[in-house]
Amino acid sequence: MSFRNQVFKKPEFKKISDVIWEIPTSFKQGMRVPARIYATKNIVDQMDLMVYDQITNVATLPGIQKYAFCMPDGHIPFRFL
């Protein structure tokens, strides 16, 4: 499937602190742990929707413990055509 045809949505974040935002396991089927983004609200609001998809995909991996983490420099993966 092409990323261009895929629809990404912005999650509703749970504020843990001024710089920690959590995406609950209810956001995406198969998430084993919550996803946490470490960034200011301004940075989180400017992240590409694919970042949320990527970090919640990480949260579905077998063997993951406690949380999937995304740092403030979270970005979409680079692709070479």
C-alpha positions as a LaTeX table, in Angstrom:
\begin{tabular}{lrrr}
\hline
Residue & $x$ (\AA) & $y$ (\AA) & $z$ (\AA) \\
\hline
Met1 & 0.00 & 0.00 & 0.00 \\
Ser2 & 1.28 & 3.45 & $-0.85$ \\
Phe3 & 1.71 & 5.97 & 1.98 \\
Arg4 & 0.08 & 8.56 & $-0.26$ \\
Asn5 & $-3.23$ & 6.68 & $-0.13$ \\
Gln6 & $-3.13$ & 5.92 & 3.59 \\
Val7 & $-5.14$ & 8.07 & 6.00 \\
Phe8 & $-3.42$ & 9.04 & 9.23 \\
Lys9 & $-5.17$ & 10.59 & 12.19 \\
Lys10 & $-4.02$ & 12.67 & 15.13 \\
Pro11 & $-4.48$ & 10.93 & 18.47 \\
Glu12 & $-6.00$ & 12.45 & 21.58 \\
Phe13 & $-3.07$ & 12.85 & 23.92 \\
Lys14 & $-3.05$ & 12.36 & 27.67 \\
Lys15 & $-0.85$ & 15.00 & 29.26 \\
Ile16 & 1.55 & 13.34 & 31.69 \\
Ser17 & 3.66 & 16.47 & 32.23 \\
Asp18 & 4.52 & 19.65 & 30.32 \\
Val19 & 6.86 & 17.63 & 28.11 \\
Ile20 & 5.40 & 14.10 & 28.17 \\
Trp21 & 2.33 & 13.22 & 26.06 \\
Glu22 & 0.83 & 9.75 & 26.00 \\
Ile23 & $-1.13$ & 7.96 & 23.29 \\
Pro24 & $-3.28$ & 5.24 & 24.90 \\
Thr25 & $-3.40$ & 1.65 & 23.69 \\
Ser26 & $-7.00$ & 2.24 & 22.60 \\
Phe27 & $-5.73$ & 4.45 & 19.75 \\
Lys28 & $-4.76$ & 1.55 & 17.49 \\
Gln29 & $-5.71$ & $-2.09$ & 17.51 \\
Gly30 & $-2.81$ & $-4.28$ & 18.59 \\
Met31 & $-0.95$ & $-1.70$ & 20.70 \\
Arg32 & 0.65 & $-3.61$ & 23.58 \\
Val33 & 1.84 & $-0.52$ & 25.46 \\
Pro34 & 1.07 & 3.21 & 25.41 \\
Ala35 & 3.23 & 5.48 & 23.25 \\
Arg36 & 4.93 & 8.45 & 24.88 \\
Ile37 & 6.20 & 11.54 & 23.13 \\
Tyr38 & 8.78 & 13.67 & 24.93 \\
Ala39 & 8.37 & 17.21 & 23.60 \\
Thr40 & 6.67 & 20.51 & 24.26 \\
Lys41 & 3.06 & 20.90 & 23.18 \\
Asn42 & 4.16 & 23.20 & 20.36 \\
Ile43 & 6.53 & 20.56 & 18.96 \\
Val44 & 3.97 & 17.75 & 19.33 \\
Asp45 & 1.36 & 19.84 & 17.50 \\
Gln46 & 3.77 & 20.37 & 14.58 \\
Met47 & 4.72 & 16.71 & 14.12 \\
Asp48 & 3.68 & 15.00 & 10.91 \\
Leu49 & 0.75 & 12.60 & 11.31 \\
Met50 & 2.99 & 9.76 & 10.11 \\
Val51 & 5.08 & 10.20 & 13.29 \\
Tyr52 & 2.06 & 9.18 & 15.38 \\
Asp53 & 1.47 & 6.22 & 13.09 \\
Gln54 & 5.11 & 5.18 & 13.34 \\
Ile55 & 5.32 & 5.35 & 17.15 \\
Thr56 & 2.02 & 3.52 & 17.59 \\
Asn57 & 3.29 & 0.82 & 15.21 \\
Val58 & 6.33 & 0.43 & 17.48 \\
Ala59 & 3.90 & $-0.02$ & 20.39 \\
Thr60 & 2.52 & $-3.15$ & 18.68 \\
Leu61 & 5.85 & $-5.01$ & 18.51 \\
Pro62 & 6.16 & $-8.29$ & 20.39 \\
Gly63 & 8.31 & $-8.04$ & 23.49 \\
Ile64 & 7.96 & $-4.28$ & 23.97 \\
Gln65 & 8.01 & $-3.25$ & 27.66 \\
Lys66 & 6.11 & $-0.38$ & 29.36 \\
Tyr67 & 6.10 & 2.29 & 26.60 \\
Ala68 & 7.08 & 3.11 & 23.03 \\
Phe69 & 9.11 & 6.33 & 23.13 \\
Cys70 & 9.35 & 9.20 & 20.64 \\
Met71 & 11.83 & 12.01 & 21.19 \\
Pro72 & 11.26 & 15.68 & 20.22 \\
Asp73 & 13.07 & 15.17 & 16.91 \\
Gly74 & 10.58 & 12.48 & 15.82 \\
His75 & 10.13 & 12.53 & 12.05 \\
Ile76 & 8.77 & 10.42 & 9.26 \\
Pro77 & 11.11 & 7.78 & 7.88 \\
Phe78 & 13.29 & 8.75 & 4.97 \\
Arg79 & 12.47 & 6.91 & 1.77 \\
Phe80 & 14.54 & 6.59 & $-1.34$ \\
Leu81 & 12.74 & 5.94 & $-4.60$ \\
\hline
\end{tabular}
